[in-house]
Amino acid sequence: MEITALGYIGINSSQIDQWSQMATGLLGMEQVDRGGKMRAFRMDDRKQRLIVDGSSDAGLAVMGWEVPAIAELDQLAGRLESHGVKAVRGSRALADERHVAELIAFTDPAGNRLEAFCKPELASEPFRPGRPISGFRTGAMGMGHVVLNVEDVEPLLPFYRDVLGFHVSDFGLKPYGLYFFHVNGRHHSFAMVGSGRKALHHFMVELGSLDDVGQGYDLAQMDEGRIAYTLGRHTNDHMTSFYVNTPSGFFIEYGWGGRVIDPETWQPHETFDGPSLWGHERLHMPEEQRKRMRDMRLDAAARGVRVADPRVPPLNCAWLDSVVARERPRPRRNDPIP
């Protein structure tokens, strides 16, 4: 697979001042001076990760996907062309604007613009966050993940899975198609929801500390209407996060502790539990829909669904062990001893 990470995201929004305030003051990104109606933001040693173009309010402008070198870029372009997808080599001016050596541009079957690039430029100055944070979890796992609302998952599945080579992490089929894909160790770098509409649902950035997220949650609650999902933990990627409303009408997930998988051994599977183990109350939804999501969480809790954290050693608590022993059924005379 040529694509190794989500490298950058471009947004079209005339609300550039609001974006600047949110990206720096809440998310902790560093604004890069681009002038005019363009804003760019850093998250690490890359020259930019998020680009906001104020020339329109079209929402998602581009998803930028990284490949290791020009050879892989050429291979990807050839495979796209062989499947009838036109791949256009980006101009020198566009590559300079994206701060990459080379890129190609193409669209998915729903008309979303994608770019694949290689050799991103690194900044000469260290990253300076817009507010005190420990930093973002990027590196080989990329910028984070992006989730699209799509009219129908089925026409898009062969493109992302078979043409681009994204690997399915897990999926759900009811009440609508929901697919998560990985391109590296991050549980998913891309997902799509068959919600019946075409729009960006959210993108996610992951922080280096749970306290970064908690302090961001405090800040977001001070801004009326900013919180879209309350603090919670996801079932599949184990991310502890909250979601905020953006000036462009979609969400940003702000999280910590995301699951890292082994792409060589991971097996895709269908999921049946709800999207969240706890929390993530969707404040933007009507009460009936919120109740349905809440009931799924309560059902998971009633069944004792938990995430085993390998970083936390066993409690070795004598009292707890005694309670568990009392609750365990006594073996009958002919039962094997466990």
Phi, psi and chi 1 to 4 in degrees:
 res  aa     phi    psi   chi1   chi2   chi3   chi4
   1 MET       -  125.7 -179.2  174.8   63.6      -
   2 GLU   -73.7  -41.4  -64.2   89.9    1.4      -
   3 ILE   -74.6  129.4  -68.7  173.8      -      -
   4 THR  -115.8  -17.6   59.6      -      -      -
   5 ALA  -169.3  157.9      -      -      -      -
   6 LEU   -79.5  118.1  175.7   64.8      -      -
   7 GLY   -93.7  -41.8      -      -      -      -
   8 TYR  -158.2  164.5   54.5   80.2      -      -
   9 ILE  -132.0  138.3  -66.3  172.9      -      -
  10 GLY  -113.5  136.1      -      -      -      -
  11 ILE  -123.3  138.6  -56.5  -62.6      -      -
  12 ASN  -100.8  116.9  -73.7  -36.0      -      -
  13 SER  -156.6  131.7  173.1      -      -      -
  14 SER   -76.9  -10.6   62.4      -      -      -
  15 GLN   -87.5   56.1  -50.6  -61.4  -48.7      -
  16 ILE   -71.0  -32.8   53.5  175.6      -      -
  17 ASP   -66.9  -41.7  -70.4  -22.3      -      -
  18 GLN   -64.4  -39.0  -69.7   89.8  -29.9      -
  19 TRP   -62.8  -42.6  -94.5  102.0      -      -
  20 SER   -61.6  -43.9  -66.2      -      -      -
  21 GLN   -63.3  -43.5  -67.0  168.7    8.9      -
  22 MET   -70.5  -45.2 -174.9 -174.1   67.4      -
  23 ALA   -63.6  -37.5      -      -      -      -
  24 THR   -90.2  -52.5   57.1      -      -      -
  25 GLY   -72.9  -30.4      -      -      -      -
  26 LEU  -103.3  -55.5  173.7   58.2      -      -
  27 LEU   -73.4  -29.4  -55.7 -178.4      -      -
  28 GLY    89.0   17.4      -      -      -      -
  29 MET   -76.1  164.5  -63.9 -178.8  179.5      -
  30 GLU  -105.7  125.0  176.7 -174.0   -2.2      -
  31 GLN   -78.0  135.7 -177.3  170.6  -41.6      -
  32 VAL  -106.0  129.8 -178.6      -      -      -
  33 ASP   -71.3  112.2 -173.9   12.7      -      -
  34 ARG  -111.9  -18.9  -69.6  -74.6  -64.4  -89.4
  35 GLY    77.8  167.3      -      -      -      -
  36 GLY    58.9 -134.0      -      -      -      -
  37 LYS  -100.4   17.9  -66.8 -175.7  176.9 -178.9
  38 MET  -110.6  139.9  -65.2  -73.5  -68.6      -
  39 ARG  -131.8  141.6  -61.8  -71.8 -173.4  -85.9
  40 ALA  -132.6  150.8      -      -      -      -
  41 PHE  -136.6  137.6  -57.4   90.4      -      -
  42 ARG   -97.1  154.9  -70.2  179.3   58.2 -170.4
  43 MET  -128.9  -12.0  -63.6  171.6   57.4      -
  44 ASP  -162.9 -144.4   50.5   16.0      -      -
  45 ASP   -81.0   -6.5   58.9   -9.3      -      -
  46 ARG   -72.4  152.0  -60.7  -76.6  178.5   90.5
  47 LYS   -68.4  -26.2  -76.6 -164.4  170.1 -177.9
  48 GLN  -163.2  151.5   61.6 -174.4   18.6      -
  49 ARG  -126.6  -38.6  -72.8  -71.2 -165.6  178.2
  50 LEU  -118.5  131.9  174.2   64.5      -      -
  51 ILE  -123.0  128.6  -51.2  159.1      -      -
  52 VAL  -118.9  119.3 -179.6      -      -      -
  53 ASP  -105.4  119.1 -176.2  -16.7      -      -
  54 GLY   -86.1   12.3      -      -      -      -
  55 SER   -78.7  -14.1   61.1      -      -      -
  56 SER  -157.2  179.2   74.4      -      -      -
  57 ASP  -120.1   41.9  -76.7  -54.4      -      -
  58 ALA   -79.7   -6.6      -      -      -      -
  59 GLY    84.7 -132.5      -      -      -      -
  60 LEU   -61.8  125.1  178.8   64.8      -      -
  61 ALA   -99.3  -41.4      -      -      -      -
  62 VAL  -162.9  147.8   63.5      -      -      -
  63 MET  -111.9  124.9  -64.4  177.7  -77.8      -
  64 GLY  -103.6  119.5      -      -      -      -
  65 TRP  -111.3  132.7  -63.4   94.3      -      -
  66 GLU   -91.4  140.5 -174.0  170.0   -3.2      -
  67 VAL  -124.6  159.6  -57.4      -      -      -
  68 PRO   -66.6  -39.0  -22.4   33.8      -      -
  69 ALA  -158.3  176.8      -      -      -      -
  70 ILE   -61.6  -34.2  -67.1  177.6      -      -
  71 ALA   -59.3  -45.0      -      -      -      -
  72 GLU   -69.1  -32.6  -74.7   81.3    4.8      -
  73 LEU   -64.0  -42.6 -165.1   65.1      -      -
  74 ASP   -66.0  -39.1  -68.9  -22.2      -      -
  75 GLN   -63.2  -43.2  -69.9  172.5    8.3      -
  76 LEU   -64.4  -43.4  177.5   59.0      -      -
  77 ALA   -59.9  -41.4      -      -      -      -
  78 GLY   -64.7  -41.0      -      -      -      -
  79 ARG   -68.4  -38.8 -169.6  164.8   67.1 -107.5
  80 LEU   -59.1  -47.7  -72.4  164.6      -      -
  81 GLU   -62.0  -39.2  -66.0  -75.0   -8.8      -
  82 SER   -66.1  -20.4   70.4      -      -      -
  83 HIS  -100.8   13.4  -76.2   82.4      -      -
  84 GLY    80.1   16.3      -      -      -      -
  85 VAL  -102.7  119.5  179.9      -      -      -
  86 LYS   -74.0  124.0 -175.0  177.2 -178.6  179.5
  87 ALA  -113.9  121.3      -      -      -      -
  88 VAL  -105.7  129.0  178.6      -      -      -
  89 ARG   -69.0  127.6 -178.1   73.7   63.6  169.8
  90 GLY   -68.3  144.7      -      -      -      -
  91 SER   -67.0  164.5   66.5      -      -      -
  92 ARG   -61.4  -38.2 -176.6   69.3  -95.7  152.8
  93 ALA   -64.0  -41.5      -      -      -      -
  94 LEU   -67.8  -41.5  179.7   58.7      -      -
  95 ALA   -61.0  -40.7      -      -      -      -
  96 ASP   -64.9  -38.8  -70.3  -17.0      -      -
  97 GLU   -65.1  -35.3 -176.7  179.3  -50.3      -
  98 ARG   -84.4   -9.6  -60.9  -73.5 -165.9 -106.1
  99 HIS    60.5   49.1  -66.8  -67.9      -      -
 100 VAL  -134.3  163.9  -59.8      -      -      -
 101 ALA   -76.9  -46.6      -      -      -      -
 102 GLU  -145.5  154.3  -61.5  -77.3  -13.5      -
 103 LEU  -156.1  159.6   65.1   87.0      -      -
 104 ILE  -126.1  153.9   57.8  172.9      -      -
 105 ALA  -124.4  142.5      -      -      -      -
 106 PHE  -160.0  173.9   50.5   97.9      -      -
 107 THR  -126.8  151.9   58.4      -      -      -
 108 ASP   -83.6  173.6   70.2   10.4      -      -
 109 PRO   -60.7  -17.2  -26.9   35.9      -      -
 110 ALA   -92.9   -0.7      -      -      -      -
 111 GLY    92.6    5.6      -      -      -      -
 112 ASN   -74.2  134.6  -63.8  -62.2      -      -
 113 ARG   -82.8  132.6  178.4 -176.7  172.2   96.5
 114 LEU  -124.8  150.3  -68.1   82.7      -      -
 115 GLU  -129.7  140.8  -65.6  171.0   -2.0      -
 116 ALA  -115.3  138.0      -      -      -      -
 117 PHE  -142.7  166.5   68.1   91.6      -      -
 118 CYS  -138.5  159.7   63.9      -      -      -
 119 LYS    54.0   67.3  -61.6 -178.3  179.0  179.0
 120 PRO   -68.3  148.9   27.0  -35.7      -      -
 121 GLU   -80.7  142.8  -65.1  179.0   12.3      -
 122 LEU  -100.9  146.8  -57.9 -178.0      -      -
 123 ALA   -77.2  149.3      -      -      -      -
 124 SER   -82.4  -20.8   57.8      -      -      -
 125 GLU  -102.6  147.2  -61.9  -67.4  -31.5      -
 126 PRO   -65.5  153.6   21.7  -31.6      -      -
 127 PHE   -64.3  131.0  169.4   62.1      -      -
 128 ARG  -120.0  103.4  -65.1 -176.2  176.4   88.2
 129 PRO   -64.9  152.1   23.0  -32.6      -      -
 130 GLY   -71.2  -21.1      -      -      -      -
 131 ARG  -143.9  162.7   69.8  173.2 -179.5   90.1
 132 PRO   -64.4  110.1  -23.9   35.0      -      -
 133 ILE  -137.4  162.3   58.3  171.7      -      -
 134 SER   -75.3  -19.7   63.0      -      -      -
 135 GLY   125.5  172.6      -      -      -      -
 136 PHE  -101.0  148.8  -66.2   95.0      -      -
 137 ARG   -89.6  100.0 -167.0 -179.5 -169.0 -169.2
 138 THR  -125.7 -106.2   55.9      -      -      -
 139 GLY    59.3 -135.3      -      -      -      -
 140 ALA   -65.5  -19.5      -      -      -      -
 141 MET   -88.6   -1.1  -67.6 -166.1  -65.9      -
 142 GLY    82.2 -168.8      -      -      -      -
 143 MET   -68.3  -31.4  175.3 -176.8  174.4      -
 144 GLY   153.7 -133.6      -      -      -      -
 145 HIS  -140.9  163.1   71.4 -127.5      -      -
 146 VAL  -131.4  139.4   60.9      -      -      -
 147 VAL  -125.6  128.1  177.8      -      -      -
 148 LEU  -106.5  138.9  -62.2 -177.5      -      -
 149 ASN   -78.9  130.6  -79.4  -55.0      -      -
 150 VAL  -131.6  154.7  -60.0      -      -      -
 151 GLU   -65.7  -40.2  -66.4  179.8   -8.4      -
 152 ASP  -152.3  128.0 -174.5    3.2      -      -
 153 VAL   -69.0  -38.6  165.9      -      -      -
 154 GLU   -56.4  -44.7  -67.1  -56.4  -40.6      -
 155 PRO   -66.8  -22.8  -19.1   32.5      -      -
 156 LEU   -90.6  -23.0  -68.8  167.6      -      -
 157 LEU   -57.3  -48.2 -176.9   57.6      -      -
 158 PRO   -61.9  -32.1  -21.5   33.5      -      -
 159 PHE   -67.0  -52.6  174.0   80.6      -      -
 160 TYR   -72.9  -36.3  -77.1   98.9      -      -
 161 ARG   -82.1  -48.0 -177.5 -168.9   59.3 -161.0
 162 ASP   -93.6  -34.7  -55.8  -30.4      -      -
 163 VAL   -88.4  -52.8 -179.9      -      -      -
 164 LEU   -77.8  -22.9  -67.4 -170.7      -      -
 165 GLY    85.5   18.5      -      -      -      -
 166 PHE   -67.2  145.1  -70.9    8.7      -      -
 167 HIS  -103.8  132.7  -62.8  -71.2      -      -
 168 VAL   -70.2  127.3  175.7      -      -      -
 169 SER   -87.6  -55.1  -61.1      -      -      -
 170 ASP  -158.8  172.4   51.1   57.4      -      -
 171 PHE  -155.8  156.9   61.3   94.6      -      -
 172 GLY  -130.0  149.2      -      -      -      -
 173 LEU  -114.0  -15.3  -58.8  177.2      -      -
 174 LYS  -128.7  140.9  -65.1  178.8  179.8 -179.9
 175 PRO   -79.1   -2.9   30.9  -35.6      -      -
 176 TYR  -153.5  164.3   39.5   68.3      -      -
 177 GLY   -67.2  133.7      -      -      -      -
 178 LEU  -143.9  115.1  174.1   60.4      -      -
 179 TYR  -123.2  136.1  -80.3   80.3      -      -
 180 PHE  -116.0  136.3  -64.3   86.0      -      -
 181 PHE  -127.3  143.3  -58.2   84.3      -      -
 182 HIS  -116.2  151.3   61.8  -90.7      -      -
 183 VAL  -126.9   -1.4  -63.3      -      -      -
 184 ASN  -158.4 -154.4   51.6   50.5      -      -
 185 GLY   -74.0  -16.7      -      -      -      -
 186 ARG   -64.9  134.5 -165.9 -175.3  -67.7  -82.0
 187 HIS   -51.1  -43.4  173.7  -88.0      -      -
 188 HIS  -149.6  137.6   62.1  -83.0      -      -
 189 SER  -104.8  -12.5  -65.7      -      -      -
 190 PHE  -150.3  144.6  176.4   74.3      -      -
 191 ALA  -150.8  157.8      -      -      -      -
 192 MET  -140.9  142.2   52.1 -175.3  176.4      -
 193 VAL  -117.4  122.7 -174.8      -      -      -
 194 GLY   -78.9   67.1      -      -      -      -
 195 SER   -86.9   -5.8   59.2      -      -      -
 196 GLY    90.9    2.9      -      -      -      -
 197 ARG  -136.2  164.5   60.6 -167.4 -172.3   93.5
 198 LYS  -113.1  112.0  176.6 -173.5  171.8 -175.9
 199 ALA  -174.0  160.0      -      -      -      -
 200 LEU   -72.0  127.7  175.9   60.5      -      -
 201 HIS   -83.7  -54.9 -176.2  -84.6      -      -
 202 HIS  -166.0  162.8   76.0  -91.6      -      -
 203 PHE  -122.5  155.4   69.8   83.1      -      -
 204 MET  -118.3  138.9 -176.5  -78.4  -60.2      -
 205 VAL  -122.1  140.8  -67.4      -      -      -
 206 GLU  -111.3  135.8 -174.7  174.7    0.3      -
 207 LEU   -97.6  162.4  -77.8  -63.1      -      -
 208 GLY   -82.6   -9.8      -      -      -      -
 209 SER  -143.5  141.6  165.5      -      -      -
 210 LEU   -63.2  -32.7  178.7   59.2      -      -
 211 ASP   -65.0  -32.8  -69.5  -24.9      -      -
 212 ASP   -57.3  -43.3  -66.2  -26.4      -      -
 213 VAL   -68.9  -45.2  175.0      -      -      -
 214 GLY   -62.2  -41.0      -      -      -      -
 215 GLN   -69.2  -35.2  -69.7  163.7   -3.7      -
 216 GLY   -64.5  -35.5      -      -      -      -
 217 TYR   -64.0  -41.7 -166.5   54.6      -      -
 218 ASP   -59.7  -45.4  -79.3  -13.6      -      -
 219 LEU   -63.7  -42.8  -69.4  170.9      -      -
 220 ALA   -64.8  -35.4      -      -      -      -
 221 GLN   -69.1  -19.7  -70.4 -179.3   95.6      -
 222 MET   -78.4  -13.5  -64.8  169.8   62.2      -
 223 ASP  -104.5  104.9 -172.1    1.1      -      -
 224 GLU   -55.9  129.3 -174.7  175.6   -5.0      -
 225 GLY    82.0    2.0      -      -      -      -
 226 ARG   -75.0  -39.1 -179.9   63.4   68.1 -168.4
 227 ILE   -73.1  127.7  -60.4  -69.7      -      -
 228 ALA  -103.6  -43.8      -      -      -      -
 229 TYR  -123.3  135.9  -65.3   27.3      -      -
 230 THR   -71.0  172.0   61.8      -      -      -
 231 LEU   -60.2  134.7 -169.3   68.4      -      -
 232 GLY  -164.5 -176.7      -      -      -      -
 233 ARG  -132.1  131.7 -166.9  176.9 -162.9 -168.6
 234 HIS   -79.1  150.5  -80.5  -55.3      -      -
 235 THR   -74.2  -43.6  -51.0      -      -      -
 236 ASN   -88.0  -45.0   61.9   -8.6      -      -
 237 ASP  -100.8    1.3   72.6  -13.5      -      -
 238 HIS    64.6   15.9  -55.9  170.2      -      -
 239 MET   -71.7  129.7 -170.6   76.7   72.2      -
 240 THR   -93.6  121.3  -60.5      -      -      -
 241 SER  -160.0  170.2   62.1      -      -      -
 242 PHE  -134.9  166.4   66.0   95.3      -      -
 243 TYR  -120.3  144.3  -70.1   59.5      -      -
 244 VAL  -119.3  150.5  -64.4      -      -      -
 245 ASN   -76.4  138.2  -67.9  -59.2      -      -
 246 THR  -104.8  166.9   70.6      -      -      -
 247 PRO   -63.5  -11.7  -23.6   34.3      -      -
 248 SER  -103.1    5.1  -61.9      -      -      -
 249 GLY    90.3   -5.6      -      -      -      -
 250 PHE  -105.8 -173.4   57.0   82.2      -      -
 251 PHE  -113.7  160.7  -49.6  123.2      -      -
 252 ILE  -122.6  130.7  -66.0  175.6      -      -
 253 GLU   -93.3  132.6 -178.3 -178.8    5.5      -
 254 TYR  -120.5  107.9 -159.4   65.5      -      -
 255 GLY  -138.7  175.9      -      -      -      -
 256 TRP  -151.1  150.4  169.7   85.0      -      -
 257 GLY    79.3   28.2      -      -      -      -
 258 GLY   -65.0  150.5      -      -      -      -
 259 ARG   -71.3  137.5 -172.9  179.2 -161.7  173.4
 260 VAL  -110.7  125.8  178.2      -      -      -
 261 ILE  -110.0  167.9   65.9  171.6      -      -
 262 ASP   -99.7  105.6 -178.5   -5.1      -      -
 263 PRO   -60.5  -24.0  -22.6   34.1      -      -
 264 GLU   -72.9  -28.0  -62.5  -62.2  -36.9      -
 265 THR  -116.5   -7.7   59.6      -      -      -
 266 TRP   -64.6  137.3 -175.2  -97.7      -      -
 267 GLN  -113.6  123.5  -65.3  -64.3  -43.4      -
 268 PRO   -65.2  149.1   23.8  -32.4      -      -
 269 HIS  -155.3  158.6   57.0  -82.9      -      -
 270 GLU   -83.4  139.6 -175.0  175.1   -1.2      -
 271 THR  -107.5  148.3   59.2      -      -      -
 272 PHE  -125.6  -18.7  -60.2   95.7      -      -
 273 ASP   -74.6  162.7  -68.1  -42.1      -      -
 274 GLY   -67.7  174.4      -      -      -      -
 275 PRO   -69.8  -19.6   23.5  -32.5      -      -
 276 SER  -132.5  139.6  -58.6      -      -      -
 277 LEU   -74.0  -37.7  -71.6  169.7      -      -
 278 TRP  -158.5  160.2   54.4  -92.4      -      -
 279 GLY    67.7 -150.6      -      -      -      -
 280 HIS    55.3   39.7  -75.0  155.3      -      -
 281 GLU   -61.7  121.8 -174.8   75.4   13.3      -
 282 ARG   -86.9   92.9  -72.5  148.7  169.7   81.6
 283 LEU   -67.4  -19.5  -57.4 -179.7      -      -
 284 HIS   -83.4  -11.0   64.6  -73.1      -      -
 285 MET   -88.0  153.9  -78.0 -174.6  172.3      -
 286 PRO   -62.2  155.8  -19.7   30.3      -      -
 287 GLU   -58.3  -37.8  177.4   55.3   31.3      -
 288 GLU   -61.2  -43.7 -178.9 -178.8  -10.8      -
 289 GLN   -70.0  -38.1  -64.4 -179.7   35.2      -
 290 ARG   -61.8  -39.6  -71.5  173.2   62.5  176.8
 291 LYS   -64.5  -40.6 -177.7 -178.7 -176.7  -57.6
 292 ARG   -60.9  -44.1 -175.6  165.7   66.6 -114.9
 293 MET   -66.7  -37.9  -56.9  -61.9  -72.3      -
 294 ARG   -64.9  -41.5 -167.7 -178.9  -52.6  126.6
 295 ASP   -62.6  -35.3  -72.3  -14.2      -      -
 296 MET   -64.7  -40.3  -64.9  174.9   75.0      -
 297 ARG   -65.9  -43.5  -60.8 -165.2  -59.1  -88.6
 298 LEU   -65.6  -34.1  -66.5  174.5      -      -
 299 ASP   -66.8  -42.3  177.2   67.8      -      -
 300 ALA   -62.5  -40.5      -      -      -      -
 301 ALA   -64.5  -40.4      -      -      -      -
 302 ALA   -65.4  -29.3      -      -      -      -
 303 ARG   -88.2    0.9  -70.5 -177.3  -74.2  110.2
 304 GLY    74.4   28.1      -      -      -      -
 305 VAL   -68.4  123.7  179.1      -      -      -
 306 ARG  -137.4  163.3  -59.9  -71.9 -173.7  -85.3
 307 VAL  -108.2  122.1  172.2      -      -      -
 308 ALA   -78.8  122.8      -      -      -      -
 309 ASP  -100.0  110.9 -169.1  -20.8      -      -
 310 PRO   -67.0  -16.1   25.5  -34.1      -      -
 311 ARG   -80.9  -13.4  -64.6  169.5  -65.2 -173.4
 312 VAL  -106.0  119.3  178.9      -      -      -
 313 PRO   -70.1  161.2   26.4  -34.1      -      -
 314 PRO   -57.2  152.0  -21.0   31.3      -      -
 315 LEU   -69.6  -32.4  -69.1  175.7      -      -
 316 ASN    51.1   47.1  -65.2  -37.8      -      -
 317 CYS   -99.1  117.0  174.2      -      -      -
 318 ALA   -62.0  -40.6      -      -      -      -
 319 TRP   -62.0  -46.9  173.0   82.4      -      -
 320 LEU   -63.6  -41.4 -179.3   59.7      -      -
 321 ASP   -59.6  -38.5  -70.4  -16.5      -      -
 322 SER   -68.6  -37.3   67.6      -      -      -
 323 VAL   -64.2  -45.5  170.8      -      -      -
 324 VAL   -61.9  -40.6  172.0      -      -      -
 325 ALA   -63.9  -38.9      -      -      -      -
 326 ARG   -66.0  -34.5  -72.4 -161.1  -57.5  -90.6
 327 GLU   -80.1  -19.0  -64.6  -64.1  -33.4      -
 328 ARG   -75.1  134.1 -177.2 -178.1  -61.6  132.3
 329 PRO   -59.4  139.1  -21.2   31.6      -      -
 330 ARG   -72.4  136.0  -67.3  178.1  177.5  -87.2
 331 PRO   -67.5  141.8   23.9  -32.4      -      -
 332 ARG   -78.4  171.9  -66.3  172.3  -64.2 -173.9
 333 ARG   -55.3  -40.9 -177.5 -179.1  -61.8  -86.7
 334 ASN   -96.8    3.3  -64.3  -36.1      -      -
 335 ASP   -73.5  142.6  -75.0  -14.4      -      -
 336 PRO   -64.7  145.0   24.1  -32.0      -      -
 337 ILE   -77.1  126.8  -62.3  174.6      -      -
 338 PRO   -70.9      -   22.8  -29.9      -      -
